[in-house]
């Protein structure tokens, strides 16, 4: 497997009139592949996976693999708060030719560290594909402790973590104050920095859908209920910020 590095895209799922907008989705993939993303995460939580039916997930994964065509790795969002259901999804998608899995910590039921250890161990034992664990306490109400994560890292196919465990403000401040050792990246980041907090001012993925819609990359900013659309105030803020953030 290629090294997990660079910028990986947790891609949204566009909708029009309640149905998956396949044409917009394929256009998004080609757009971001053209921008040089290093990998793609379809049907993750940013892709509204809890609101997707099984047949829609299967179709999105198939189209992602077909459009990407091996240009970058595809890691599919396969997670949930019932371990046996996650294992069923793994089995159902086993025939698809994607590269790996992104699996979110179980949400709502707030398992213990032992419960999460057992949950991810079962997932790792059920597949030989590499797994990235997604730790985001803000959305799951449970935090995967580093001790637990390091124990899981002893399993051969748990290869990394998508770490959203800390404060966004703290992370942004750290990036702002770091030594001047990546000048080109920092120059681009400085133009995007003001947009990032706005993307989480209301529930993800509503703000990012508004942004890509404004860029003409999808037909509609529509989400599936219970997600709606962002407020008019946030829309105005994002529109102003985007004018200064075009890279």
C-alpha positions in Angstrom: 0.0 0.0 0.0 1.1 3.5 -0.8 2.2 5.7 2.2 -0.7 7.6 3.7 0.5 11.2 3.3 -0.6 14.4 1.6 -4.2 15.7 1.4 -7.0 13.2 1.6 -10.5 14.2 0.6 -13.6 13.2 2.7 -15.9 13.7 -0.2 -19.5 14.9 0.2 -22.5 13.1 -1.3 -24.5 15.6 -3.6 -28.3 15.3 -3.8 -30.9 16.7 -6.1 -34.6 16.3 -5.1 -33.7 13.7 -2.5 -31.7 11.4 -4.9 -27.9 11.0 -5.1 -26.7 13.4 -7.8 -24.2 11.0 -9.6 -23.2 13.5 -12.3 -22.2 16.1 -9.7 -20.4 13.5 -7.7 -18.3 12.3 -10.6 -17.5 16.0 -11.5 -16.4 16.6 -7.9 -14.1 13.6 -8.0 -12.5 14.7 -11.3 -12.1 18.3 -10.0 -10.3 17.2 -6.8 -8.2 14.6 -8.6 -7.1 17.4 -10.9 -6.2 19.5 -7.9 -3.8 16.7 -6.7 -5.5 15.1 -3.7 -3.6 12.1 -2.4 -6.6 9.9 -1.5 -10.4 9.9 -1.4 -12.8 9.0 1.5 -16.3 8.2 0.1 -19.4 7.6 2.2 -17.9 8.8 5.4 -19.7 11.0 7.9 -19.0 14.0 5.7 -20.7 12.0 2.9 -23.8 11.7 5.1 -23.4 7.9 5.4 -26.0 7.6 8.2 -28.6 9.0 5.8 -27.7 6.7 2.9 -29.4 3.4 2.0 -27.2 0.3 1.5 -27.8 0.2 -2.3 -26.8 3.9 -2.5 -23.6 3.2 -0.6 -22.8 0.3 -2.8 -23.4 2.4 -5.9 -21.3 5.4 -4.6 -18.4 3.1 -3.8 -18.6 1.5 -7.2 -18.6 4.8 -9.0 -15.8 6.2 -6.9 -13.6 3.2 -7.7 -14.4 3.4 -11.4 -13.8 7.2 -11.7 -10.6 7.2 -9.6 -9.4 4.2 -11.6 -6.3 3.7 -9.4 -5.0 7.2 -9.6 -5.1 7.6 -5.8 -6.2 5.2 -2.9 -9.9 5.0 -2.0 -10.7 4.4 1.7 -14.4 3.8 2.2 -16.2 5.0 5.3 -17.4 1.8 7.1 -18.3 2.5 10.7 -21.1 2.6 13.2 -22.3 2.1 16.7 -23.3 -1.6 16.4 -20.3 -3.8 15.7 -22.2 -6.6 14.1 -23.8 -4.2 11.6 -20.3 -2.8 10.7 -19.2 -6.4 10.1 -22.2 -7.0 7.8 -21.3 -3.9 5.8 -17.7 -5.1 5.5 -19.0 -8.4 4.1 -21.4 -6.7 1.7 -18.7 -4.5 0.3 -16.0 -7.2 0.1 -16.4 -7.6 -3.6 -15.6 -3.9 -4.3 -12.0 -3.1 -5.2 -11.2 -0.2 -2.9 -8.0 0.1 -1.0 -8.9 0.6 2.7 -11.4 1.6 5.3 -12.0 4.7 7.5 -14.0 3.6 10.6 -15.4 6.2 13.0 -15.6 5.5 16.8 -19.0 4.2 17.9 -21.3 7.1 18.6 -24.2 7.8 21.0 -23.8 4.6 23.0 -20.5 5.9 24.6 -18.6 2.6 24.9 -15.8 2.2 27.4 -12.2 2.0 26.2 -12.5 -1.8 26.4 -15.6 -1.7 24.3 -13.8 0.4 21.6 -10.8 -1.9 21.7 -13.0 -4.9 21.1 -15.0 -3.1 18.4 -12.0 -2.1 16.3 -10.3 -5.5 16.9 -13.3 -7.3 15.5 -13.3 -5.0 12.5 -9.6 -5.6 11.9 -10.0 -9.3 12.2 -12.9 -9.3 9.6 -10.8 -7.7 6.8 -7.3 -7.7 5.5 -7.7 -4.1 4.2 -5.8 -1.3 6.0 -7.9 0.6 8.5 -7.8 4.3 9.6 -9.7 4.9 12.8 -11.6 8.2 13.0 -11.7 9.8 16.4 -14.0 12.8 16.7 -15.4 13.1 20.2 -17.3 16.3 19.3 -19.7 14.1 17.1 -19.5 10.8 18.9 -19.4 11.8 22.6 -16.6 9.4 23.2 -12.8 9.8 23.0 -10.5 7.0 21.9 -7.6 7.3 24.4 -4.1 7.2 23.2 -3.3 4.1 25.2 -6.2 2.3 23.5 -5.2 3.5 20.1 -1.6 2.3 20.6 -2.8 -1.1 21.6 -4.9 -1.2 18.4 -1.9 -0.1 16.4 -0.3 -3.4 17.2 -2.8 -5.0 14.9 -1.2 -5.3 11.4 -3.9 -3.6 9.4 -4.7 -0.7 11.7 -2.4 1.8 10.0 -3.4 5.2 11.3 -5.9 7.6 12.8 -7.9 10.5 11.5 -7.4 12.6 14.6 -10.2 15.1 15.3 -9.9 14.8 19.0 -8.7 18.3 19.9 -10.0 21.8 19.6 -10.1 23.3 16.1 -9.1 26.7 17.5 -6.1 25.1 19.2 -5.0 23.3 16.0 -5.4 26.5 13.9 -3.3 28.4 16.5 -0.6 25.8 16.4 -0.4 26.0 12.6 -0.3 29.8 12.7 2.6 29.8 15.2 4.7 27.0 13.9 8.3 27.7 12.6 8.6 29.1 9.0 9.6 25.8 7.4 7.0 25.1 4.8 6.7 28.5 3.0 4.6 27.5 0.0 2.1 25.5 2.1 1.8 28.3 4.6 1.2 30.8 1.9 -1.8 28.8 0.7 -3.0 28.0 4.2 -3.0 31.7 5.1 -5.7 32.3 2.4 -7.8 29.4 3.6 -7.4 29.9 7.4 -10.4 32.3 7.8 -12.7 29.9 6.1 -12.0 26.8 8.2 -13.7 27.9 11.4 -16.8 28.9 9.4 -17.0 25.3 7.9 -17.8 24.1 11.4 -19.9 27.0 12.6 -23.0 24.9 11.7 -23.3 21.2 11.3 -20.9 19.5 8.8 -21.4 18.9 5.8 -23.9 21.7 5.3 -21.3 24.6 5.1 -18.9 22.7 2.8 -21.8 21.8 0.5 -22.7 25.5 0.3 -19.1 26.3 -0.7 -18.8 23.7 -3.5 -22.2 24.7 -4.7 -21.1 28.3 -4.9 -18.1 27.1 -6.9 -20.4 25.4 -9.4 -19.1 21.9 -8.7 -22.5 20.5 -7.6 -26.0 21.3 -8.7 -27.5 21.8 -5.3 -26.3 22.3 -1.7 -29.1 20.0 -0.6 -28.5 17.6 2.4 -30.7 14.8 3.6 -32.9 15.4 6.7 -32.3 15.9 9.5 -29.5 18.0 8.0 -31.0 21.1 6.2 -29.2 24.1 4.8 -27.0 26.7 6.5 -28.5 29.9 7.8 -28.5 33.0 5.5 -26.1 34.7 7.9 -23.5 31.9 7.6 -24.0 31.8 3.8 -23.1 35.5 3.6 -20.0 34.9 5.8 -18.8 32.0 3.7 -19.4 33.9 0.4 -17.3 36.8 1.6 -14.6 34.5 2.9 -14.5 32.4 -0.3 -13.7 35.6 -2.4 -10.5 35.9 -0.5 -9.7 32.2 -0.3 -9.6 31.1 -4.0 -6.3 29.3 -4.5 
